Amino acid sequence: MNRSAVLHIPMSEYAYGVDEEHVTFRIRCGRDDLKHCFLYFGDRACRQTPVIFTKQEMAVAASDAYFDYYEVTLEHPYKRINYYFELIAEDEKVFYYGDCFMEGCVDDRSEYYQFPFNHRADLVKPPVWAKDAIIYNIFPDSFATGKEYISLKSVEKEKNGELFRGKLGGTIKGITENVDYIKGLGFNAIYINPIFAAGEYHKYDLIDYFHIDPCFGTDEEFRKMVQVYHENGLKVIVDGVFNHCGWRFFAFHDVVEKGEDSPYKDWFYRLAFPVIRPEDAKTYPDYECFGYERMMPKLNGQNPEVIEYFCRVCRHWLKEFQIDGWRLDVASEVNDEFWNCFYKAAKEVNPDAFLIGEVWETARHWLDGKKFDSTMNYDFRKHCRRFFAEESIDAFEFDGRVTNMRMRYREQSVYAQLNLLDSHDVSRFLSLCGNDEERYKLAIIFQMTFPGVPSVFYGDERGISGELEEEYRAPMPWKEEKNTFFAIYKIAIAMRIEHEALRRGRYETLQAKKGDRLYIYARELPSDKIVIAINGNRHRSRLPDMFADAAVLWQEGFSGAVLEAMGFVIARI
């Protein structure tokens, strides 16, 4: 037995309440190492000694390149649970509890693993609607000035003595007037990059958190936009920038003017007095800021006044404008207390508000049910880049990576993760594919059939490409003819909406071999099972017999037993 591969972490994604009636337990073991794995569980509050344990066999829920993940979900178990594992290999049997391998059991309940109480307050509960969400991500300056039109004109507006700039002419009105376009593609939610009053076109240098940027429009135009989208069945998520502000934000401006006499001097992180705004963009300021950017001083999220101010911002837009959620910028650089308070403030106004943190790395720390419902899943993009765009890994390696990604989190969080191929911060995925339509198409199919919330950056459906900022934030090409990608997205989204299994079904790998790029997986509910085969090979691939009599839902290059190079098939089995 490969003992070094065994891992169990109490009170984590390895032991968690799904709801008040179900508890899931996992244990990681070496791949193909065990013959059987059993969970023994009992009532930790039982007055009898030794505690009476119930034996339950665990099944392999998933496997990556190195490990098997055994799992079982108990229905109506004890609310307070003692538990341990029995691991059986070809020539060895051991018990595992207290992070130790044991030859037998003991009569002291304190030595076993503990699940102290399945408390409703500790459940991870993303909004139910998130499982069904398909999001269109809008960069407002680049999207639209009016209906299927963008002016491409820079703009400057003055308000209260401050200057605001736009680059390409996008407006709130433009977003409103293109609701039919977004709805027609099948999206049921939008996520808008920053729209609050800020100096530069990207609007990440915030000046006023309580008003829409004048280059984009007015507060009332935004109110109307939310109303129109809601009437059309679409949710609205907006970008919140609370790690830092702009250097013309009222509190920072006061610190620059008054120095240590400013009542806001503790609103910012690591100031040096006097506070001077460097004129030269290459000069590093004497205050902490976002990414060494002198125009974006870092806020002190530990300060109770800062926390309360931004919780007020949170409540304002949820309550007064009825937005449906927040995407939270640079979330991993903000302290936990801030997000705990922000989460509570949001849920008090709207328990169904969807909070998405910008976390590029492994996000288990932030998905504890106290900070965010979801994070931006850049690992999804990374793995898709290797398999689809670069073609540098085989199906076995790809499956191992996406499996590891799924097993990091509680199941509830997996289905709420924001799965993106690109965003306003990274190169367009089409460019990573070398503008190869076939590779990009397969990535889209995978995105729309994988657990989580698909997020599509504006213009991906029009074939926008680019690796530099001015390229991947290019104006929406409204005047150009709709191309192949438009049709692919529309069909793929319609299929995801039509088949609940593609949104809520269990994920199962069916074939992922070393040295091969044919990848087959299933999404399954008790009432429906859909199987997807993606042939990343540059040659024909033979399919398993299960496809012989399958009801084909959508395919390219499928002929029953064979899948053409770079083809795919989605079928009901």
FENPEPE-V366863 format. One record per run of one state. SS is the DSSP state (h for helix, s for strand, l for the rest). FROM is the first residue (numbers start at 1). TO is the last residue. If there is no record, write none. Layout:
<<SS/FROM/TO> <SS/FROM/TO>>
//
This chain:
<<l/1/2> <h/3/5> <l/6/6> <s/7/7> <l/8/11> <s/12/12> <l/13/14> <s/15/19> <l/20/21> <s/22/30> <l/31/35> <s/36/43> <l/44/52> <s/53/57> <l/58/58> <s/59/63> <l/64/66> <s/67/75> <l/76/80> <s/81/88> <l/89/92> <s/93/97> <l/98/99> <s/100/102> <l/103/108> <h/109/111> <l/112/112> <s/113/115> <l/116/119> <h/120/122> <l/123/127> <h/128/132> <l/133/133> <s/134/138> <l/139/139> <h/140/143> <l/144/145> <s/146/146> <l/147/148> <s/149/149> <l/150/154> <s/155/159> <l/160/161> <s/162/166> <l/167/171> <h/172/177> <l/178/178> <h/179/185> <l/186/188> <s/189/192> <l/193/195> <s/196/198> <l/199/205> <s/206/212> <l/213/218> <h/219/231> <l/232/234> <s/235/240> <l/241/243> <s/244/244> <l/245/249> <h/250/261> <l/262/264> <h/265/267> <s/268/268> <l/269/270> <s/271/271> <l/272/286> <s/287/287> <l/288/288> <s/289/289> <h/290/292> <l/293/296> <s/297/299> <l/300/303> <h/304/320> <l/321/324> <s/325/328> <l/329/330> <h/331/333> <l/334/335> <h/336/349> <l/350/353> <s/354/357> <l/358/363> <h/364/366> <l/367/373> <s/374/377> <h/378/389> <l/390/394> <h/395/407> <l/408/410> <h/411/414> <l/415/417> <s/418/420> <l/421/428> <h/429/432> <l/433/436> <h/437/449> <l/450/452> <s/453/457> <l/458/459> <h/460/462> <l/463/468> <h/469/472> <l/473/483> <h/484/498> <l/499/500> <h/501/504> <l/505/505> <s/506/512> <l/513/517> <s/518/525> <l/526/527> <s/528/535> <l/536/540> <s/541/542> <l/543/544> <h/545/547> <l/548/550> <s/551/558> <l/559/561> <s/562/572> <l/573/573>>
//
